[in-house]
Amino acid sequence: MKLVIIESPFKRESLKKYLGSGYEVFATKGHIRDLPAKSFAIDIKNNFQPKYEIVPDKKVLINDLKKKAQEAEEVLIATDPDREGEAISWHVAYVLGFNPEKKCRIEFNEISKKAVTSALEKPRKIDLNLVDAQQARRVLDRIVGYKLSPVLCKKIAPKLSAGRVQSVALKLVVDREREIEAFVPEEYWTVNAFLKKGESEIKTALATFKNKKFVPKNKEEVDKILEEVKGKDFVVKGIKKTKTKSHAPAPFTTSTMQQDALNKLGMSLARTTSSAQQLYEGVEVKGEGKIALITYIRTDSVRVSTDAQNACLNFIKNKYGDEFVPTKPNVYHTKENAQDAHEAIRPITMDITPQMVKETLTNDNYRLYKLIYERFLASQMTDAEYSNVSVNFDCCDYGFKVTGKTMEFPGYTTVYKEFVEDDKKEGFEGKLPKLEENEVLSCKEIKTEQKFTKPPVRYTEATLVKAMEEKGIGRPATYAATITVLTSRKYTQKEGKYLFPTDLGKKVTVYLEKFFSGVINVKFTAHMEQRLDDIASKGEDWHNVVSSFYNGFSSLLEKADASVLTMKEPPQETDIVCEKCGHKMLIRDGKFGKFLACSNFPKCKNTKPLESEIKKVGVCPECGADMVERKSKKGKIFFSCSKYPECKFMSWDITTGKKCPKCNSPIIKKGKIVKCSNNNCDYRENDEV
């Protein structure tokens, strides 16, 4: 029996379909060895050596893995086909004691018979350049997180965090808000003349004055125009006819998929990421069982395999006809700063259409699969073709213009239309009536409208991802996680689909700009991403990359820490009197939230919870008072009597206030289950209580 090791247990069923009976599949459920969660674990003096340890809840799993590996005739590691997956493979190989030269690594971009069979035929050594690139990223992020976050906590407020990419993404949101706040709207007017041509009406837009581009700035200018053109004829002075083509968009990358899913389907980053992961790992399909539907979802490449392209072209020919098949297959070029490690996101096979799986997929999974399927299908189709007519009209010294556009051949738009934010352009119409040079038309009416220039639009999750990609900040695997942490840290908030920086987010950005502008900026972060790419592709020493960053970063840390500047909110005075010394109590911020502290500190060290911060949960079984939620020094939640210190009852579980009729222990509630807190007692009440 051969053993194949993967990351996600959700892949197991769909993968086993193609491996056959001679293979067993084991899932690590993510990382098995990593930097510890609660210590720095980077030996800076020893060339930034990371101190990895077994992930605490994976010890039993690793013992099971070692046992299966010893019994297997061959072990193949098939973690995800990216840098993090390569690093996980390296950690697995380390735990199993494999020789670094052992050819144990296989990878596939899709879970299909062909891809899996091909991977099994060519196992390779673990790519240490990819591992080192991931190590460098991990070490850099740990240095920034562990060294910079405490500075923010000390200078601004408790429980703050900073991140090498996270803080730059936040700066983008804050900078956009600054642009909006500084924006001064400018007045302008539109002037539309409605001309008569037989039974047709042509809406034209003012474009020029004395052959120069002209936009009225105020009502006085508009009134002058109306006075001069009133009752005058409009003369056709120029007709320009052109043929244009619109090329099909490239198949999806992670970024473009996330953007389209939000714009077209209204799916958030979290929903899109979750749905895409399921479609990649395997979903239940009627008549097929659990199968994967799409290729790997973390990619910045628009490249597709020749086999996939040919299969798509055959599908197009059979379903839509030869005229929808391009003379030469469409080839798309990946951006210069892309890793280009995998193909674009596409369906594994064109034979499984969205309609065929609609019945068994969730709504999100169906809609996302349909979007991916149709985008890939369109990417291999012919151009859409249009006939364009542009007509200029003269009236006195003013020039008016109208453009007509009619589709001659739909091409790729038969299956996919690109998202357009606003297609209501002035002077744009559909099909125009036949017109001749010097033809004279009368004006039916003129309509004017006052408008104002608009500020830049706030970022949505999708447009922030797009900006991060264009500026070279982060990589496909990090976009969603980065934006999610901004919200969870309350640095940003969503109103509708738009992202706003909170006051806290603005304050953090101001502080980082003052002391860490050299490293927390777009240009430097993009440069560091390129350095990480150089480790992966050119074998650059990762220690040098980290060292070059740390040398500058550490001096900035020292200056910030030594500065007397603080952005902390001053303590808020209350009317509550300290029962120990008679001074007023102050509301202060602490590690676990706001609390009351005596203003006579340090002479009086009295503190107590702030009532508004107290969460009442359950009833004390000893005195009947409310139980309140507390946190231990280690951050663990427990429940204690609100009458403490008079009543010192506490519990790690929510108590109902009752005592067990069998053993007199407190009755606790866990979810819907109400039971005795004594593990040796079997008393249990109705689950729905």
C-alpha positions in Angstrom: 0.0 0.0 0.0 1.3 3.4 -1.0 0.6 6.5 1.2 -0.3 9.9 -0.3 -0.2 12.8 2.2 -2.4 15.9 1.5 -3.4 19.0 3.5 -7.2 19.1 3.4 -9.4 16.1 4.4 -12.0 17.4 2.1 -9.9 16.4 -0.9 -9.6 12.8 0.2 -12.8 11.4 -1.3 -12.4 13.1 -4.7 -8.7 12.2 -4.9 -9.2 8.5 -4.0 -11.4 8.1 -7.1 -8.3 8.5 -9.3 -5.7 6.8 -7.1 -7.2 3.4 -6.9 -7.2 0.7 -4.3 -3.4 0.6 -4.0 -3.2 3.9 -2.2 -4.2 5.3 1.1 -4.7 9.1 1.6 -3.8 10.9 4.8 -4.6 14.6 5.5 -2.4 16.7 7.7 -5.3 19.3 8.1 -2.9 22.1 7.4 0.5 22.8 9.1 1.9 20.1 11.4 5.0 22.1 12.4 5.1 25.9 12.7 6.4 28.8 14.7 4.7 28.8 18.2 1.7 31.0 18.6 2.7 32.7 21.8 6.5 33.4 21.5 8.7 35.2 19.0 10.7 32.1 18.1 13.2 33.8 15.8 16.8 33.7 16.8 17.9 37.0 15.4 21.5 36.6 16.6 21.8 33.2 15.0 21.1 34.4 11.4 17.3 34.6 12.0 16.9 30.9 12.6 13.2 30.0 13.1 12.4 27.8 16.1 9.7 25.5 14.7 7.6 23.2 17.0 5.0 20.6 16.5 1.5 22.3 16.4 0.1 21.3 19.8 -3.1 19.7 18.6 -1.3 17.7 15.9 0.7 15.4 18.1 -1.7 12.4 17.9 -2.1 13.0 14.2 1.7 12.9 13.7 2.0 9.7 15.6 -0.6 8.2 13.4 1.1 9.6 10.3 4.5 8.1 11.3 2.9 4.7 11.9 1.3 4.7 8.5 4.4 5.9 6.8 6.5 3.1 8.3 4.0 0.6 7.1 3.7 2.0 3.5 5.9 0.8 0.7 6.1 4.3 -0.7 5.2 7.8 0.7 4.3 10.6 -1.6 3.6 14.2 -0.3 0.9 15.9 -2.3 0.3 19.2 -0.4 -1.0 22.2 -2.3 1.0 23.4 -5.4 2.2 26.7 -3.9 5.0 27.9 -1.7 3.1 27.3 1.5 2.2 23.8 0.3 5.9 23.2 -0.5 6.8 24.3 3.1 4.3 22.0 4.6 5.8 19.2 2.5 9.2 20.1 3.9 7.9 20.0 7.5 6.2 16.6 6.8 9.4 15.2 5.4 11.3 16.5 8.4 8.9 14.8 10.8 9.1 11.6 8.9 13.0 11.8 8.8 13.2 11.7 5.0 16.5 12.3 3.2 16.4 15.8 1.6 17.3 14.1 -1.7 14.3 11.8 -1.6 11.9 12.1 -4.5 8.7 12.2 -2.5 7.0 15.3 -3.7 4.1 15.2 -6.2 1.8 18.1 -7.2 -1.2 18.6 -9.4 -3.0 21.7 -10.4 -6.4 19.9 -10.5 -7.9 16.8 -9.0 -8.6 14.9 -12.2 -7.6 11.4 -13.5 -5.1 12.8 -16.0 -3.4 15.3 -13.6 -3.2 12.8 -10.7 -1.8 10.0 -12.9 0.8 12.3 -14.4 1.9 13.5 -11.0 2.3 9.9 -9.7 4.7 9.2 -12.6 7.1 12.0 -11.8 7.8 12.5 -8.1 10.5 15.1 -7.4 12.6 16.4 -4.6 11.1 19.1 -2.4 12.0 22.5 -3.9 14.1 24.1 -1.2 14.0 27.5 -3.0 10.2 27.6 -2.7 10.5 26.5 1.0 13.0 29.2 1.7 10.8 31.8 0.0 8.0 30.8 2.3 10.3 30.7 5.4 11.5 34.2 4.6 7.9 35.5 4.3 7.0 33.7 7.6 10.0 35.2 9.4 9.5 38.7 8.0 5.8 38.6 9.0 6.7 37.3 12.5 9.3 40.0 13.0 6.9 42.8 12.0 4.0 41.4 14.0 5.9 40.7 17.2 8.1 43.7 17.2 5.8 46.4 15.8 2.5 45.4 17.4 3.7 46.0 21.0 4.8 49.5 20.0 1.3 50.3 18.8 -0.2 48.9 22.0 2.2 51.0 24.1 1.7 54.2 22.1 -2.0 54.0 21.0 -4.2 51.4 22.6 -4.1 47.8 23.9 -4.8 44.8 21.6 -3.5 46.4 18.4 -1.6 44.6 15.7 0.5 45.6 12.7 1.6 43.6 9.7 4.0 43.9 6.8 1.3 43.7 4.2 -1.8 44.3 6.4 -0.6 47.8 7.4 0.1 48.8 3.8 -3.4 47.6 2.7 -4.8 49.7 5.6 -2.8 52.7 4.3 -4.4 52.4 0.9 -7.9 52.6 2.5 -6.9 55.6 4.7 -5.2 57.4 1.8 -8.4 57.0 -0.4 -10.5 58.4 2.5 -8.1 61.4 2.7 -8.5 62.0 -1.0 -12.3 62.0 -0.6 -12.2 64.3 2.4 -9.9 66.7 0.6 -11.9 66.7 -2.6 -13.5 69.9 -3.7 -16.4 69.3 -6.2 -16.4 71.5 -9.3 -19.6 72.5 -11.0 -20.2 71.6 -14.7 -23.3 71.4 -16.9 -24.4 69.0 -19.6 -26.2 70.3 -22.7 -28.2 67.8 -24.8 -29.9 68.8 -28.1 -32.6 66.5 -29.3 -32.7 66.6 -33.1 -35.5 65.4 -35.5 -34.8 63.1 -38.5 -38.1 61.9 -39.8 -39.7 59.7 -37.2 -36.3 59.4 -35.4 -35.0 61.5 -32.5 -31.2 61.9 -32.0 -29.8 62.9 -28.6 -26.6 64.9 -29.1 -24.2 66.2 -26.5 -22.4 69.6 -26.5 -18.7 68.9 -27.2 -16.9 72.0 -28.5 -17.0 75.8 -28.8 -15.1 77.3 -31.8 -13.6 73.8 -32.4 -12.1 73.5 -29.0 -13.3 71.1 -26.3 -15.8 72.9 -24.1 -17.7 72.1 -20.9 -20.0 74.8 -19.4 -18.9 75.6 -15.8 -22.0 77.5 -14.6 -25.6 78.6 -15.4 -24.5 81.9 -17.0 -22.5 80.0 -19.6 -25.5 77.6 -20.2 -27.9 80.5 -20.6 -25.7 82.1 -23.2 -25.6 78.9 -25.2 -29.4 78.5 -25.1 -29.8 82.1 -26.2 -27.4 81.7 -29.2 -28.7 78.3 -30.5 -32.4 78.9 -29.8 -34.5 78.3 -33.0 -31.3 77.6 -35.1 -30.8 74.6 -37.3 -28.1 71.9 -36.7 -25.9 71.0 -39.7 -24.2 67.6 -40.1 -20.5 68.5 -40.4 -18.7 65.1 -40.1 -19.6 61.4 -40.3 -17.1 58.9 -39.3 -17.8 55.2 -39.7 -15.5 52.5 -38.2 -15.4 48.8 -37.4 -14.2 47.8 -33.9 -13.5 44.6 -32.2 -13.7 43.7 -28.5 -11.3 40.9 -27.4 -12.4 38.3 -25.0 -11.1 38.7 -21.4 -8.5 36.4 -20.0 -9.5 33.4 -17.8 -9.7 34.1 -14.1 -6.8 34.7 -11.7 -7.5 34.7 -7.9 -7.8 38.5 -8.0 -10.1 38.8 -11.1 -12.3 36.0 -9.8 -12.8 37.7 -6.5 -13.6 41.0 -8.2 -16.1 39.5 -10.6 -17.8 37.5 -7.8 -18.4 40.6 -5.8 -19.4 42.8 -8.8 -21.7 40.3 -10.5 -22.8 38.0 -7.8 -22.5 40.2 -4.7 -20.3 37.5 -3.0 -17.9 38.8 -0.3 -14.2 37.7 -0.3 -14.9 35.2 2.4 -17.8 33.6 0.6 -15.9 33.5 -2.7 -12.8 32.0 -1.1 -14.9 29.3 0.7 -16.9 28.4 -2.3 -13.9 28.3 -4.6 -12.0 26.0 -2.1 -14.9 23.6 -2.2 -15.1 23.5 -6.0 -11.4 22.8 -6.1 -11.4 20.1 -3.4 -14.5 18.3 -4.4 -18.3 18.7 -4.2 -21.2 16.2 -4.5 -22.4 15.9 -8.0 -25.5 13.8 -8.9 -24.4 10.5 -10.5 -20.7 11.2 -9.9 -20.3 11.3 -6.2 -17.7 13.8 -4.9 -15.6 15.3 -7.6 -13.5 18.4 -8.1 -14.8 20.9 -10.7 -12.1 23.6 -11.0 -8.3 23.9 -11.0 -6.2 25.4 -8.2 -7.6 28.6 -6.9 -4.6 30.6 -5.8 -2.9 31.8 -8.9 -1.8 35.1 -10.6 -1.4 33.4 -14.0 -3.7 33.6 -17.1 -1.9 30.7 -18.8 -3.8 27.5 -19.7 -2.6 24.1 -20.8 -2.8 23.2 -24.5 -5.0 20.2 -23.7 -7.5 22.4 -21.8 -7.5 25.0 -24.6 -8.1 22.4 -27.3 -10.9 20.8 -25.4 -12.5 24.2 -25.0 -12.2 25.0 -28.7 -13.8 21.7 -29.6 -16.6 22.4 -27.2 -17.1 25.9 -28.8 -17.1 24.5 -32.3 -19.7 21.8 -31.5 -22.0 24.1 -29.5 -21.7 27.5 -31.2 -20.2 26.8 -34.6 -17.0 27.5 -36.5 -17.5 31.3 -36.6 -17.0 31.4 -32.8 -13.6 29.6 -32.9 -10.7 32.0 -33.4 -8.4 31.5 -36.4 -5.5 31.3 -33.9 -6.1 30.2 -30.3 -6.3 33.1 -27.9 -3.1 33.5 -25.8 -2.9 35.8 -22.7 0.2 37.2 -21.2 0.7 37.1 -17.4 1.9 40.3 -15.7 5.6 40.8 -15.1 5.5 40.6 -11.3 3.3 37.5 -11.3 4.7 34.1 -9.9 3.0 32.3 -12.8 3.3 29.0 -10.9 0.0 27.6 -12.0 -2.6 27.8 -14.7 -5.5 30.3 -14.6 -8.6 29.2 -12.7 -10.8 27.1 -15.1 -13.2 24.2 -15.1 -11.4 20.8 -15.1 -13.6 19.6 -18.0 -16.0 21.4 -20.3 -18.2 18.3 -20.3 -19.6 19.1 -16.8 -21.7 22.2 -17.6 -23.1 24.5 -14.8 -26.6 23.4 -15.7 -25.7 19.7 -15.1 -24.6 20.3 -11.5 -27.1 23.1 -10.5 -29.4 20.6 -8.8 -26.8 19.3 -6.3 -24.5 22.4 -5.7 -25.2 25.1 -3.1 -26.4 28.4 -4.6 -23.0 30.0 -4.0 -21.1 27.1 -5.5 -23.3 26.9 -8.5 -23.1 30.6 -9.3 -19.4 30.7 -8.8 -18.8 27.6 -11.0 -21.0 29.1 -13.7 -19.0 32.3 -13.6 -15.7 30.5 -13.8 -17.0 28.2 -16.6 -18.4 31.0 -18.7 -15.3 33.2 -18.3 -13.0 30.4 -19.4 -15.4 29.5 -22.3 -15.5 33.1 -23.4 -11.7 33.5 -23.2 -11.3 31.0 -26.0 -13.9 32.5 -28.3 -13.7 35.0 -31.2 -13.9 38.8 -30.8 -17.2 40.7 -30.6 -17.5 43.0 -33.6 -19.2 46.4 -33.8 -20.1 49.1 -36.3 -19.5 52.6 -35.0 -20.8 55.8 -36.4 -19.7 59.1 -35.0 -21.6 62.3 -36.2 -20.7 65.9 -35.5 -23.2 68.7 -35.7 -22.6 72.5 -35.9 -24.9 75.1 -34.6 -23.5 78.7 -34.5 -20.0 78.3 -32.9 -21.0 75.2 -30.9 -20.3 71.6 -31.8 -22.5 68.7 -30.8 -21.7 65.0 -31.1 -23.4 61.7 -31.0 -21.9 58.2 -31.3 -23.9 55.1 -32.4 -22.8 51.6 -31.9 -24.4 48.4 -33.2 -23.2 44.9 -32.8 -22.4 43.0 -36.0 -21.2 39.8 -34.4 -21.5 38.8 -30.7 -18.4 36.6 -30.4 -17.5 35.9 -26.8 -20.3 38.1 -25.5 -22.7 35.3 -26.4 -21.7 33.6 -23.1 -20.0 36.3 -21.0 -20.4 40.1 -20.6 -17.8 42.1 -18.7 -18.9 44.1 -15.7 -19.1 47.9 -16.4 -19.6 50.3 -13.5 -21.4 52.9 -15.5 -22.2 52.8 -19.3 -24.4 55.8 -19.4 -22.1 58.1 -21.4 -23.2 61.5 -22.7 -23.7 61.5 -26.5 -23.9 57.7 -26.7 -26.8 56.0 -28.5 -27.6 52.7 -30.2 -28.4 52.6 -33.9 -28.6 56.0 -35.7 -30.8 56.9 -38.7 -29.0 57.4 -42.0 -27.4 60.9 -42.2 -25.6 62.8 -45.0 -22.9 65.5 -44.9 -24.3 69.1 -44.7 -27.8 67.7 -43.9 -29.8 70.2 -41.9 -31.8 69.0 -38.9 -34.2 71.0 -36.6 -33.9 70.9 -32.9 -36.9 69.6 -31.0 -35.7 70.6 -27.5 -32.5 71.3 -25.5 -32.1 69.9 -22.0 -29.5 71.0 -19.5 -28.4 69.6 -16.2 -26.2 70.9 -13.4 -23.6 68.4 -12.2 -20.6 68.3 -10.0 -17.4 66.3 -10.3 -17.3 63.3 -8.0 -14.6 62.3 -5.5 -12.7 59.0 -5.9 -14.8 56.0 -5.1 -14.0 54.2 -1.8 -12.6 50.7 -2.1 -14.7 47.6 -2.1 -13.1 44.4 -1.1 -12.8 43.6 -4.8 -11.2 46.9 -5.8 -8.8 46.7 -2.9 -7.7 43.3 -4.0 -7.2 44.8 -7.5 -5.2 47.6 -6.1 -3.0 45.3 -4.1 -2.4 43.1 -7.1 -1.6 46.1 -9.4 0.8 47.6 -6.8 2.5 44.2 -6.1 1.4 44.0 -2.5 0.8 40.5 -1.2 0.1 37.5 -3.3 -3.0 35.5 -4.4 -3.0 33.4 -1.2 -2.9 36.5 1.1 -5.4 38.9 -0.4 -8.5 37.7 1.4 -6.8 37.0 4.7 -5.2 40.5 4.7 -8.5 42.3 4.1 -10.4 40.1 6.6 -7.9 41.0 9.4 -8.4 44.7 8.8 -12.1 44.2 9.6 -11.6 41.9 12.5 -9.1 44.4 14.1 -11.7 47.1 13.6 -9.4 49.1 11.4 -11.9 49.2 8.6 -15.7 48.7 8.4 -18.1 48.1 5.6 -21.0 50.3 4.7 -22.9 48.6 1.9 -20.1 47.2 -0.3 -17.6 50.0 0.5 -14.7 49.9 3.0 -14.3 52.9 5.4 -11.3 53.3 7.7 -12.3 53.6 11.4 -10.9 56.3 13.6 -8.6 53.7 15.1 -7.5 52.6 11.6 -6.7 56.3 10.8 -4.8 56.7 14.0 -2.7 53.6 13.4 -1.8 54.7 9.9 -0.8 58.2 11.1 1.5 56.7 13.7 3.1 54.2 11.3 3.6 57.0 8.7 5.4 59.1 11.4 7.8 56.4 12.5 7.8 53.6 10.0 7.2 55.2 6.6 10.4 53.6 5.3 9.1 50.1 5.5 5.3 50.4 5.8 4.7 51.8 2.3 3.6 50.5 -1.1 6.9 50.8 -2.9 9.0 49.0 -0.2 6.4 46.3 0.3 6.3 45.6 -3.4 10.1 45.5 -3.4 10.1 42.9 -0.6 7.6 40.7 -2.6 10.0 40.8 -5.5 12.9 39.8 -3.2 10.8 36.8 -2.0 10.2 35.9 -5.7 14.0 36.0 -6.2 14.5 33.5 -3.5 11.9 31.2 -5.1 13.1 31.6 -8.7 16.8 32.5 -8.4 17.8 30.8 -5.2 18.8 34.0 -3.4 19.8 33.4 0.2 16.7 34.1 2.3 18.8 35.1 5.3 20.2 38.0 3.4 16.7 39.2 2.4 15.5 39.1 6.0 18.7 40.7 7.3 18.5 43.6 4.9 15.0 44.3 6.1 15.7 43.9 9.8 18.8 46.2 9.8 16.6 49.2 8.8 13.5 48.1 10.7 15.3 47.7 14.0 16.6 51.2 14.0 13.0 52.5 13.3 11.8 50.4 16.3 14.3 52.0 18.6 13.4 55.5 17.6 9.7 54.9 17.9 10.1 53.3 21.3 12.3 56.0 22.6 10.0 58.8 21.5 7.8 60.5 24.1 5.0 60.9 21.5 1.9 59.0 22.4 -1.5 58.8 20.7 -3.2 57.2 23.6 -6.6 58.5 24.6 -6.4 60.1 28.1 -8.3 58.4 30.9 -11.9 59.4 31.1 -13.0 60.8 34.5 -16.2 59.5 36.1 -18.4 60.4 39.0 -17.8 57.0 40.6 -16.0 57.3 43.9 -13.3 54.9 45.0 -14.6 53.0 48.0 -11.1 52.6 49.3 -9.7 56.2 49.3 -12.5 58.5 48.2 -10.9 59.7 44.9 -12.7 59.7 41.6 -12.5 56.5 39.4 -11.1 56.8 35.9 -12.1 54.7 32.8 -8.9 53.2 31.4 -8.1 50.9 28.5 -6.6 47.5 29.4 -5.5 44.4 27.7 -8.9 42.9 28.1 -11.0 46.0 27.5 -12.1 49.1 29.5 -12.0 49.1 33.3 -12.3 51.4 36.3 -9.1 52.5 38.1 -8.6 54.9 41.0 -7.2 58.3 40.0 -5.1 58.2 43.2 -2.8 55.5 41.6 -0.1 54.5 42.6 -1.1 55.3 46.2 -4.4 53.5 45.6 -4.3 50.5 43.3 -8.1 49.8 43.4 -9.6 48.6 40.1 -12.9 47.1 39.1 -14.8 46.1 36.0 -16.7 48.8 34.1 -20.5 48.0 34.2 -21.0 48.7 30.5 -18.2 46.2 29.7 -19.6 43.5 31.9 -21.4 40.7 30.1 -23.9 39.0 32.4 -24.2 35.3 31.7 -26.1 32.8 33.9 -27.1 32.7 37.6 -24.9 32.0 40.6 -26.0 28.7 42.2 -24.7 29.9 45.6 -26.4 33.3 46.1 -28.7 33.7 43.0 -26.9 36.9 41.8 -25.9 37.4 38.1 -22.8 35.6 36.8 -20.5 37.7 34.7 -18.0 36.8 32.0 -14.4 37.4 33.0 -11.0 36.8 31.4 -8.0 35.2 33.2 -4.5 36.7 32.9 -3.9 34.3 30.0 -7.0 35.5 28.2 -9.2 32.4 29.0 -12.9 33.1 29.6 -14.5 32.1 32.9 -17.6 33.1 34.8 -17.8 34.5 38.4 -20.4 35.8 40.7 -21.2 39.6 40.3 -21.2 39.9 44.1 -17.5 39.0 44.4 -15.7 39.3 46.9 -18.8 38.6 49.1 -19.5 35.5 47.0 -16.5 33.8 45.5 -18.2 31.2 43.3 -16.7 30.8 39.8 -17.2 28.4 36.9 -15.6 27.6 33.6 -19.1 26.9 32.2 -22.3 28.9 32.2 -24.4 28.1 35.3 -28.2 28.0 35.4 -28.5 28.8 39.2 -29.8 25.3 39.9 -28.2 22.5 41.8 -28.1 18.9 40.7 -30.9 16.8 42.4 -28.5 13.8 42.5 -25.2 15.2 43.8 -25.9 18.9 44.6 -23.3 20.1 42.1 -24.1 23.2 40.0 -26.1 22.7 36.8 -24.3 24.0 33.7 -25.4 24.8 30.2 -23.3 23.8 27.1 -25.0 24.9 24.0 -28.5 23.3 24.2 -27.3 20.7 26.7 -28.1 21.3 30.3 -26.3 18.9 32.7 -24.6 18.4 36.0 -21.1 20.0 36.2 -19.9 16.9 38.0 -18.4 14.6 35.3 -19.0 11.6 37.4 -22.7 12.3 37.6 -25.0 11.4 34.7 -27.8 13.9 35.4 -29.0 15.7 32.3 -32.1 17.9 31.7 -34.0 18.5 28.4 -31.6 19.5 25.7 -33.9 22.4 24.6 -34.0 24.1 28.0 
